Amino acid sequence: MTLNIPRIGLGTWRLLGASGQASVETALELGYRHLDTAEMYGNEEMVGMALAASGVPRDDVFVTSKVWWTNLSPDAMRTCMGMSLRRLGLAQLDLYLIHWPAKGMDLNQALDTLQTLQAEGLTKAIGVANFPPALLEAALATGAPLAALQVEYHAMLGQDRLLAITRAHDMVLTAYSPLAQGRLAADPTLGAIATRLGVTPGQVALAWLMRQDGVVPIPKASRRENLAANLAALDIAPLLTEADLAAIAALPKDKRAVNPVFAPDWNA
C-alpha cells in the first residue's frame, strides 16, 4: 500500500466525553496507532485530548478525520478542516476524507479543494468515504491523488467491485463496522474457526479482513478487554488457513448495517 497506515485502527464513532477519552487513551496504551474520527462524530476535541494525554509522540499515530457531506463547498471545506485541526490540537492530519457524497455535489470542485488543503500541508493524504463504484471511478478520473476509500466492509457485506478499483489504483480500503455492529458473533462458520483457534468470532472476522491486500479494519470498542481482543486479531490473521479464508468468503455478503437516508445508490 502506498499509504503508510497501520493495519488496524480504532473507530471512534459514539465514543464521547470522559469515558470516550479514557477508551482512546486505553487504546493508545495497548498499542493502537491509528485513530479514526470525523467532524460529525462530535468527539474530535476528546480524541485530541486523549492523544495529548497519552504521551505517544504525534508522529507515531495516524489520525483520520472527515468533512460532512453538507460542507463540500470550497469555503465550507476549508473552514471545517481548520475547525477539525483546532479541536484535535493538531497542525496536520494524516488523512482527510469526504465523509459521504452529496447528491448534486460538484465533484471536481470538492476534490480540487481537498488537493489544495493537501498542498498547503494541512493533511498528508486525501480520500473519500461511502463512494459507490461509479462515483469512485469518476473521482479517480479527475486525477485527484486519492489514497484511501472508507466504506462498510465485513464478513457479511462484500465489496469486490470497490476492491478491484482500490487495488488497481493502489488505494487503501478502510473497513468501518468490520464486526457488522455485533451481528457476526452468532455466525456458525466464524464460530467453528474461532473454536478451533481458541479465539472469538469477532477476532476471526477482523483477521479475515487483515489477510486481504490493502484492507484496514477500524473496529470501535470502548472496554479494555474488547480493545485488546480486536488488536490481538493482528496475531490471529496469519493462523487462518486457505480453507478458512474461502469459507468466510463464501458467506452471504448482503447484510449492510449502515444505510442512512442520504446514502448513495450503492450499486451504481
Sequence and secondary structure as in RCSB ss.txt:
>XXXX:A:sequence
MTLNIPRIGLGTWRLLGASGQASVETALELGYRHLDTAEMYGNEEMVGMALAASGVPRDDVFVTSKVWWTNLSPD
AMRTCMGMSLRRLGLAQLDLYLIHWPAKGMDLNQALDTLQTLQAEGLTKAIGVANFPPALLEAALATGAPLAALQ
VEYHAMLGQDRLLAITRAHDMVLTAYSPLAQGRLAADPTLGAIATRLGVTPGQVALAWLMRQDGVVPIPKASRRE
NLAANLAALDIAPLLTEADLAAIAALPKDKRAVNPVFAPDWNA
>XXXX:A:secstr
  S   SS EE TT  HHHHHHHHHHHHHHT  EEE  GGGT HHHHHHHHHHH   GGGSEEEEEE TT  SHH
HHHHHHHHHHHHHT S EEEEEE S  TT  HHHHHHHHHHHHHTTSEEEEEEES  HHHHHHHHHTT  EEEEE
EE BTTB  HHHHHHHHHTT EEEEESTTGGGTTTT HHHHHHHHHHTS HHHHHHHHHHTSTTEEE     SHH
HHHHHHHHHHHGGG  HHHHHHHHTS  B  S   TT   TT 
